[in-house]
Amino acid sequence: MKNSPIVLDGNRVAAEIKEGLAPRIAKLAAKGIVPCLATILVGDDPASATYVRMKGNACKRLGLRSIRVDLPSATTTEELIAAIRELNSDPAVHGILLQHPVPKQIDERAAFDAIAMEKDVDGVTTQGFAQTAFGFAAFPSCTPAAIMAILAYYKLPVAGKHAVVIGRSPILGKPVSAMLLNQDATVTTCHSKTEGLPAFVRLADIVVAAVGKPNFVQGDWIKPGAVVLDAGYNPGNIGDVDYEACLPEASAITPVPAGVGPVTIAMLLKHTVDAAEQGGQS
């Protein structure tokens, strides 16, 4: 008889991470330090505004301070970088998050790279990516870090396993591929130009879906017993994985919502607290 798959509960993982932060936040408060996350939102994209609000609320619940910087849609790259530099130079700000995507006229990479390394709590800078690839990043990208935290929490083996990552963005697909490789997985990174994608996925012991297309990964792509991690979030609370179709095949699977998402926010809070502790030592 086939065992029931484990539903990987992101809320449980996030709660444990936050529980571990509470005494550290109290210790900082005793020194007069309140960890502070500054979030920059350019334009009025409703989904981005929702994400920023969620992150602000998460900070508040945990006793962190959050600053929201709203910039108009017509903001130039130069104006955005000036706003980032102002936050870089503010000692009360420990972490900076630039909500993406940004409007098309902005050079997003230049803006990300303007964030000071010690405040890059979302792991978006080029240097931060390099540190992640080498395995010593203080602040790896939050969603990849969340995926690794879920695997660790549920004690799901990574070493020696074949992981297939669908997606190659510089803040999700590429860094999670590097992090899995650093934990001794054999990694295949696939993307929109991969020919015969289902055949690659069928070889995977671990599947990471980060492609940005609703219900993209089909049930008959999943090798029986594979671990499926859905990093997608599409309108209507739909992930990149066809959950109902993949559930019977998987040994463990993240739902959407309440899977990778809550852990991503918990990692962002953790990195902000880490940055405040480092700043408090300097």
N, C-alpha and C positions, 0 to 999 in steps of 0.2 A: 504494500500500500504506500502511495506517495505521501510524503510529509507535507504539511501545510507550509507555505512560504512564510518567512518572517517579514512582517511589514515594518520597515525601518522608520521608527517614529522620531522625526526631527524635533518635535516639541520636547521629548524626553532628553535628547542629547543637549539641546539648547539650555534646558533648565539646569542640567548638571554643570555646564560651562558657567552660567550666570551665578549659580550657587558658589562656585569656586572664586568668583570675582568679588562677591560681597565683602569678605574680610579684608581683601586688598584695597578696596575702595574706602573702607572705614579707616584703614591705616593711613592712606593718603590724606583723608579728611582731617585726621589728627595732626597732620603737618601743615594744614591749611591749603592742601592741593585738591582741586576738584577736576577730575579728568574731563576734558572738553573736546568735543567733536564739532568741527565746522563743516557744514554741507553746502555746496554751491549748486544752485539750480539755474541753468540758463534757459530762458523761454518758458512756455506754459504747457508743456506736454503733460496731459492729465495722469498718465501712468507714472511718469517720473515724479510728479508732485505727490502722488500717493506713496511711492517708495520713500521719498524724503520725509514725509509726515510719519510713516511707520518707524523710520530710523530715529527720528526725534523723540517719538513716544517711548521707544525702547530705551533710549538714554535716560529719559525722565524717570521711568519705572525703576531703573537701577541706581539712580542717584548721580548720574553723569550730567554734565552741562552740555547743551547743544546750541550751536549758533547756526542760523540759516541765512545764507546770502543769496538773494534772488536778483538775477540779472535779466535784462530784457532780451527778447529773441534776436534783436539786431546787434547784440554785443560782438565786438571784433575779437580776434585772437589776442591782440595786444591788451585790450581792456580786461579780458578774462585773466591773462597772465599777471596783470597789475593787481587784480583782486587776490589772486593766489599768493603773490609775493607779500602782500600786506598781512595775510594770515600766517605766512611763513615766519614773519618777523614779530608776531604777537606771542610772547612767552606764555600767555594764558591758554593758547590753543595748542592741544597736543596731537590732534589728528585732523587731516583734511580729506574730504571726500568730494570729488567732482562727479555729480550724477551724469551718467551718460545714457543715451547718446546726446551729444550737443548739436546745435544747429549746424547745417552743412558748411556755412562760411568759416567755421572755426577749425583750426588745425588741432584736432583732439590730442594727437600724440605730443605736440609741443606744449599743450596745456597740461597734460598729465606729467610731463617731464619737468614742468616748472615747480611741481610740489616737492618740498624739501624731503629728502630721504627719511629723516627721523620722524616726519609727520605723514608719511605715505602709508596710512593704516589700511588702505584698500588694495595695496600691492599693485599699483598701476604704472609705476615708473619703469623705464627701460632698465635702469640699474637694479631695481627691485626684482624684475623678471630674471635678470642674470643671476642674482643671488639665489632665487628659487631654483633655477636650473642647477646651480652648484650645491644646493642643499643646505644653505645656511641663512636663508632670508629671515629677518626678524618679523616681517609682515608679508607673508605670501598672500596672493589674491584671495579674497574672503570666500568665494564659492568653492574653488579648489580645496582650500583649507577645511571648509565645511564637509566636503565629500570625504576627505581623509579622516576627519574627526568621527564621522558616522561609521566608517569602516573600523576604526579603532575601538569605538564604544561597544560595538556589537562583536568585537573580536573576530572579524572576518579576515581570513588570511589574504595577504597581498603578495608576499614573496613567492616567486616561482609561478605565479598565475599569469594567464594571458589576459591583459586588459585591452579592450577596444574603446577608444574615445572618439565619439562622433562630434566633430567641431574643432576648430583650430584658432579661435580668437585669442589674442594676446593676454586676456585676463581670465580665460576659462579653459578652453581646450588645450592650448599649449602648456600653461603652467600645471594643469592637473596631470597631463602626460608626463611632465618632468618629475612631479612629486611621486607618481606611481613608479616610475623608473628608479627613482632614488630609494624606493622601498623594495627594490628587486623584483618588480613585475616585469614581464615582457610586454611592451606597449606597441600597439598599432594605432596611429592617429589617422582617422578618416575625415572626410569633409565633402562638400557639395560636388567636387569634381572626381571623387572616388568612383571608379567603375566597379560594378558588381558588389556594391556595399553590403547587401544582405549576407553574402557569402563570408565576408570578413566578420560580421557581427556573430554569425553562427559558430565561429571558432572561439568566442570570448568566454572566459570564466567570470570576468567583470566587464560590464557595459556601462559607460558613462555617456549619457545623451545630453549634448549641449549644442544643439543644431538650430534652435529657435523656430521649429515647425511643429504645430500641434499634432499629437498622436502619430508622429512620424515613424517611430520604431514599432514594428509589427510583431505579433506574438510568434509567428513562425520563423522569425529571425533569431529567436532566443534559444541558445543551447540549454537543454534541460539541466537545471541546477545552477544556472548562472546567477550572479548578483547584479541587479539592475539599479543604477543610480540616475535619477531623472533630474537634471539641472535646468530643465526648461520651464518657463512660465509664460503662458500665452493667454490672451483674453479669455475670460470665462473660467479661470482657474484650471486650465488644461496644460498638462506637461508635454514634453516632446515624445513621451512613450505612451503607446496605447495600453493603459494600465490594465484594463479588464482582460485584454488579449494576452498580455505578457505575464500576468499574475500566476496562472496555472503552471507555467514553465519555469519560473524563477525559484531559487531557494531563498532569496531575500530581495526586496524591492522597496524603493521610496515612493510614497504617494505624493500627489500634488493636489492641493497644498499640504502643508504639515510634514514635508520631507526635508529637502535640502534648504529651502528658504529660511526657516527659523534659525537654522544652524549658521547660515551665512551672516545673519544679523548678529548672532551671539559672537561669532568670530570678529566681526567689526568692533563690537564693544570690548572684547578681550584685547584686541590690538591697541585700542585707544587707552585702555588701562595700562598695558605694557609700555606704551609711549609716555604716559604720565609718570610712571615709575622711573623710566630712564631719564626723563627730563628733571625729575626731582633729585636725581643723583648728581646732575651736572652742576 
